[in-house]
């Protein structure tokens, strides 16, 4: 199963099995990851908080538990990076802003608590953009530090891409999981809205906020996401449901050959030539299992509706005094100012259209197993003044549908580009199975 690779390069599935079998200890795995962090993070700067001694202490406790014959969770001894907007009781959570410098939560977020229950080592806090919005962070792209890693889950995507950790957690309100995954060349999974608890996570916009995950394989995505999909009544958008068997389903062959809808979406004019050429080549390679599908004119309004919801909620939930507001970035202040001008009628109109737009997509979901569409406009932009455009994520986030950025393409500058694969809301396991089939088809 394992070769002579550095353990920091192992998948989470392989590392978890090796720890269970005694082929490696959690301490050895965490040490390998810490060595990798020391090697590369001076340039990438993916971590907002990291205490190597505490990470090793958690690993040693995991190893003692295994030796004592105690029950082992699915992530026993596996290091995980946590975006610095998810509360951790034993580490600062500063939300990427000086306004929350030194903030120490009393309790874990539900996500972090579930990871601990599963045996994970909470490696540290990964860098986020300012309050998880648009103002860039210090993190650079692992493939070329002159380029952005994307945002807002900048550190999580970069840490996984650079082999600092096998798994990391991010969040998405527009494109904050999918975009960094595309730019950094890793798998990023934004599950269906309401499937992972947001209790103890910085609130931007409840109708849109979604916790997502990063990994270097689709199997690892399924492993961590399944762990986190537990009902939590403290998140008002969650409903009781049986926990999805993501890993088992993702590893199984589909009952019939999947078919895909290629959807350009109303913002196709913003796609760069690299992504257009790459998707054309992919569609040609897949042949008869993919068909281009156009969306109705209704979808032209989705970006406006999403913006109305997000900006109005930012204005409501980020309530700062005048002196505090002066310390925020100009771009965030502008979004909050616009949010204060949106009327209740406009906000409710935007909310009311969500189920209507999703219902129109049901016809596509009935006819096809998944949707193929760009993850981003192209490669990661040059420079660190922007995190790139999230425009190709907006529709799917607005509708609460599950999406995966799959690292299949490469741009003209040699940087990765993701293909976004989207599924029906609630069909997360089927989506991951379809993605895995796609990988076998093009390999």
Beta strands, then each sheet from edge to edge (+ up, - down):
strand 1: 47-50
strand 2: 79-83
strand 3: 121-126
strand 4: 167-172
strand 5: 187-190
strand 6: 210-215
strand 7: 260-262
strand 8: 290-292
strand 9: 370-374
strand 10: 403-410
strand 11: 416-422
sheet 1: 1+ 3- 2- 4- 6+ 5- 10+ 11- 9+ 7+ 8+
end
